[in-house]
Amino acid sequence: MRALLQRVREARVEVGGEIVGRTGPGLMVLVCAMRGDTGAEAEALAGRTAKLRIFEDEAGKMNRSILDTGGSALVVSQFTLAADTSRGNRPGFSTAAPPDEGRALYEAYAEALRGHGIATETGRFGADMAVHLVNDGPVTIWLET
């Protein structure tokens, strides 16, 4: 699985003008399941997300995790993280998990974050979403299992 984590002051996702998920302060997570991924990858990625020390401590050092700060997360499915741009000008997405598997793993990842005690909201899988966020730092980190 792949995830792009953004430390945010706030974030929200809308579908058809309706807010379906929000967070702040905390993490905005774009997540993509890859072909061959299993629930074990979703669990591992959630664990790494929960423990990653990208929030500032009292000295201004990135030394605290989202668990330490009590922050929340907004998780949005993003199959384009599987883009293969090695040839031509049009990205290929054949390495992304098929939609049914992708949805199950996306939901498993969000549920695993909740299992770590992180308040987690989500976008709507497969929907045309408008994502709004205020990046904090900015801090943007790529994670992959």
C-alpha positions as CSV (number, residue, x, y, z in Angstrom):
1,M,0.0,0.0,0.0
2,R,1.0,3.6,-0.5
3,A,0.1,6.6,1.4
4,L,0.9,10.3,1.2
5,L,0.6,11.9,4.6
6,Q,0.2,15.6,5.0
7,R,0.4,17.3,8.4
8,V,-2.6,19.7,8.4
9,R,-4.1,22.4,10.4
10,E,-7.4,21.4,8.9
11,A,-8.8,19.4,6.0
12,R,-12.1,18.4,4.5
13,V,-13.5,16.5,1.6
14,E,-16.7,17.3,-0.3
15,V,-18.8,15.2,-2.6
16,G,-21.4,17.2,-4.6
17,G,-20.9,20.2,-2.3
18,E,-21.6,18.1,0.8
19,I,-18.8,17.7,3.4
20,V,-18.4,13.9,3.9
21,G,-15.2,14.0,6.1
22,R,-13.0,16.4,7.9
23,T,-10.0,16.7,10.3
24,G,-7.8,19.2,12.0
25,P,-5.3,19.5,13.3
26,G,-3.8,16.2,12.4
27,L,-3.2,14.3,9.2
28,M,-4.7,14.2,5.7
29,V,-3.9,10.8,4.3
30,L,-4.2,9.9,0.6
31,V,-4.0,6.1,0.4
32,C,-3.8,3.6,-2.5
33,A,-4.0,-0.2,-2.4
34,M,-1.7,-1.9,-4.9
35,R,-2.2,-5.2,-6.6
36,G,-1.3,-8.1,-4.3
37,D,-1.8,-6.0,-1.1
38,T,-3.5,-7.7,1.9
39,G,-5.0,-6.7,5.2
40,A,-1.6,-7.1,6.7
41,E,-0.3,-4.2,4.6
42,A,-3.2,-2.1,5.7
43,E,-2.5,-2.8,9.3
44,A,1.2,-2.2,8.9
45,L,0.7,1.1,7.1
46,A,-1.8,2.3,9.8
47,G,0.8,1.4,12.5
48,R,3.5,3.3,10.7
49,T,1.1,6.3,10.2
50,A,0.1,6.3,13.9
51,K,3.7,6.2,15.2
52,L,5.4,8.5,12.7
53,R,6.9,11.4,14.5
54,I,6.2,14.4,12.3
55,F,4.6,16.7,14.8
56,E,6.6,19.3,16.7
57,D,7.5,19.0,20.4
58,E,8.0,21.9,22.8
59,A,11.5,22.6,21.3
60,G,10.1,22.8,17.7
61,K,11.6,19.4,16.7
62,M,9.5,16.8,14.8
63,N,9.4,14.4,17.7
64,R,5.8,13.6,18.3
65,S,3.3,11.3,16.6
66,I,-0.4,11.8,15.9
67,L,-0.9,9.6,18.9
68,D,1.2,11.9,21.1
69,T,-0.7,15.0,19.9
70,G,-4.2,13.6,20.1
71,G,-4.8,14.7,16.5
72,S,-7.3,13.2,14.0
73,A,-7.0,11.9,10.5
74,L,-8.9,12.3,7.2
75,V,-8.3,9.3,4.9
76,V,-9.1,9.7,1.2
77,S,-8.7,7.0,-1.4
78,Q,-6.3,8.0,-4.2
79,F,-5.7,5.3,-6.8
80,T,-3.5,7.7,-8.8
81,L,-0.7,7.1,-6.3
82,A,-0.2,3.9,-8.3
83,A,0.6,6.0,-11.4
84,D,3.4,4.6,-13.6
85,T,5.0,7.5,-15.5
86,S,8.0,5.6,-16.8
87,R,6.9,5.6,-20.4
88,G,5.0,8.2,-22.5
89,N,3.0,11.1,-21.4
90,R,-0.1,9.2,-20.1
91,P,0.2,7.5,-16.7
92,G,-0.7,3.9,-16.3
93,F,-2.6,2.5,-13.3
94,S,-2.3,-1.2,-13.8
95,T,-0.4,-1.6,-10.5
96,A,-3.4,-0.3,-8.5
97,A,-5.6,-3.0,-6.8
98,P,-8.9,-3.7,-8.5
99,P,-11.8,-1.5,-7.2
100,D,-13.4,-4.1,-4.9
101,E,-10.0,-5.0,-3.3
102,G,-9.0,-1.3,-3.2
103,R,-12.2,-0.4,-1.3
104,A,-11.7,-3.2,1.2
105,L,-8.1,-2.3,1.9
106,Y,-8.9,1.4,2.1
107,E,-11.6,0.7,4.7
108,A,-9.3,-1.7,6.5
109,Y,-6.6,1.0,6.7
110,A,-9.0,3.6,8.1
111,E,-10.4,1.1,10.6
112,A,-6.9,0.2,11.7
113,L,-6.1,3.8,12.4
114,R,-9.3,3.9,14.5
115,G,-8.0,0.8,16.3
116,H,-4.9,2.8,17.3
117,G,-7.2,5.4,19.0
118,I,-7.1,8.0,16.2
119,A,-10.3,9.7,15.4
120,T,-10.6,9.0,11.7
121,E,-13.0,10.2,9.0
122,T,-13.0,9.3,5.3
123,G,-13.8,10.5,1.9
124,R,-16.1,8.4,-0.3
125,F,-14.4,5.7,-2.3
126,G,-14.7,6.1,-6.0
127,A,-16.5,9.4,-5.8
128,D,-15.4,12.6,-7.5
129,M,-14.2,14.5,-4.5
130,A,-13.1,18.0,-3.8
131,V,-10.3,18.0,-1.1
132,H,-9.5,21.2,0.8
133,L,-6.6,21.4,3.2
134,V,-4.3,23.8,5.0
135,N,-0.9,22.1,5.1
136,D,1.0,22.7,8.3
137,G,4.8,23.2,7.8
138,P,4.4,22.1,5.1
139,V,5.1,18.6,6.0
140,T,4.4,15.9,3.4
141,I,5.7,12.3,3.8
142,W,5.5,9.3,1.5
143,L,4.9,5.9,3.1
144,E,4.9,2.5,1.3
145,T,4.7,-1.1,2.6
